[in-house]
């Protein structure tokens, strides 16, 4: 057992969530080390470099509340700016020097009241507590199709973009029509000779209203206090949309449906194409997407849209489910990520030899998205049951999770020991969450990653962001089993 003044703490991942945890600990004088498998911090904003990649939330709220950016060039910042913001913020709070880059954690085993981490190079190290901030957007999902090894062209996933790839004059097939596709397609449509979009199901796409930051905006951003006011007002304005999802306001959704359909009629001339890009499920039960260029790009004469799906790859392209073949020089997989595989591929072993991935095979379960029963002192940032909602900035959730975990670590204290959320507490929480979700639009049968393999809405928090903040405001130690040499503490910490 550690004999230092503070528990030894490891943070896995240096994306938005991992940095939120590191900064929270840094600001409160708690020591830690961050392990990042990539050669740079940033997480998805380091990995995703496809053409057109940008944030789908206003830059004024897609930032830490204590480190608001003041130099955004656009209302919706692009990947280079967001990555630069994260690098500057990590430097500002003294976090960068505590990140060990190029280090992959492959296994974590709870033994002798501590966690043994195993790294990709075979080395190991003991810790009192582990914060896993690996996210769910780091493992690309590529369809297992026949003929995938026969294709003579280039295949690439949007999340693993090859910067040397030149699409000029090429025949390109984009598989998928989700968040990455609606950014990628408009960005490459002027360069390619032919572009084919193969979509499983269309999405609801609303206006983005992106614009460059004016000189007035830049001036206001430099006035002390203005970025904070703008951040809070934008956040609260977005929060008022929560009832559209979490209550049955059918008239409001009907209005949105009519608005998007009118937009499609105005921007797409072909009636058959209009039909192909119009969803047949209610808005918000899948992720609501934003773009000003998606529909105009699909209306271009050298662009085709197919809803049959891909049956297999051929040496020269793809064969669709209806038997038609489409030639391609490049196939781009905009097929998302393995969002149900939380913490994978790390092999995590908890109390009594239990395996986390085996327990989560039918769907991940956790308490407040930060703790899992049977895995003491293993905490998560962006864990199951807290993500996916479309109402506001997820950075708010990350900050609240980091605060909650920091308070839990303060309970562990210098004497060591562990905390393990009680099974009944976790079960009660998940039953409440599913009961709430059953009354929302997420209970529908629309496609997407909001619904897990067992039919439940695994990734989703069943309320507004502010409601999650209230749920995690205080750390209640009575929700946890105690072990090791955990010192006596008060039942609730609210500092």
C-alpha positions, 0 to 999 in steps of 0.5 A: 500500500502506498505510504505517500501523503496522497494516493497514487492516481493514474488518468488514462487518456488526454482528450477533453475528459482526461484533461478535465480530470487532470486540471481538476486535480491540478487546481486542488493540489492532488498529484497524478500522472496521465497516460496517453497512447497517442503522441499528442493530447487532444483525443478525438481532436487529435485523431480526427483530421478529415476535410471539413471537421469542426465542432457542431456546438458553438465555440463559446460553450464548447470550452472549459468554463474556467478557460473560455477561448477568446480568439475563435475565428468562427462561431463553430471552430474547426479541428486545428483551432480546437486542438490548439485550444486544448494544448494551450489550456493544458499548458496554462494549468501545468498539465502537459508536463504530467502527460506520458505520451506514446504509452498505451494501457492494455490491462488494469487489475485490482489486487491487494487493494490497489490497481496494477496497470500493464502497458503496451511495452510489458511494463507494469505500475501500481496505483491506488486509483485509476481514472479512465477517460478513454471516451467512446469515439476512438475505435472506428467501426468498419463494416465487415463486408465481403470483398473488402480485401479485393478492392483495388483502390483506397479505403479510409475511415473518417476517424483515421484520415490519411493527410496525404490522400488526394481526392482531386478528380477521383471517384469517391464513395462515402458510406454513412450520412452521420455527423462526419459525413455531413462535414466531409461531403461538402468539403470535398464535393468540388474536388472529386469527379464523382461522389456517391453517398450510401446511407443506411438511414437519413438524419434530421439536419438543421441549419448551422448558421456558421460565420466568421468572427467579426471585429466586433465579436473579437473586441467583445471577447477581450472585455473582461467578463464578457466571454463568461456572460456569453458562455452562460447565456448560450448554455442556458438558452440551449438548456431550454430545449431539453423538454423537446427530448425529455417530455412529449412535446409533439407539436414542437417536434412537428414544427421542426419536422415541417421546417426541415422538410421545407428546407429540403424542398428548397435546396434539393430539386429532384423529388426522388432525392428529397424522399431519400434524404427525409427521415421517417422517424421523429427528430431527437431520437437520433442525434440532431445534425447541423449543416448549411451545406449538406443538402446543396452538396447532395443536389450537385449533378455529379453526386448520387445518394443510395439508401440500399446499403452496401452488399459487398466490395468489388475490385473496382468499387462497391456492390449495393444491396439492390445489385447495382455496382458503383465504381470508386477510386476511394471508399470513405467509411463514415460509419462511426465508432464502437460506442458501446465498447466503453474502456475497450480494449483495456482488459479490466479485472475487478474484485474476485477476478470479475471481468468488466468487458464480460459483464458489459457484453449485454450493455454497459452499466454504471453509477452516474457514469463515473463508477462501476460496482465491483471495481473499487477506485476505478472512476470514469469520465464520460462513462455509460449513461451520461452522454449522447444528449443533443441539448448542450455542451458535453464539456459541462458534464465532463467538468461535473464528473471530474469534480465528483471524482476529485471528491471521491479521491479526497475520501480515499486520502493519504491512508489508502483504501478503496471505495466501491459503489454498492450494487443496490445503488447502481441497480437503483440508479440504472432502473431510474434512468431507464424508467425516465428514458422510456418516457422520452423520444429515445424510447422510439425505434429509430436507428443510431447509437443511442440504443444499445444491443439489448434495446435500452438507451445505454449512453444517455443521461435522462435529463438536462445537463443542469439535472446531471450537475445537481445529481453529482453536486455532492459525493455521498460516501454511504453509496459506497462499500469501503475497504483497505485502510480507508480513513473515517470521513464525513458522509457527504462532501460538498466543498 
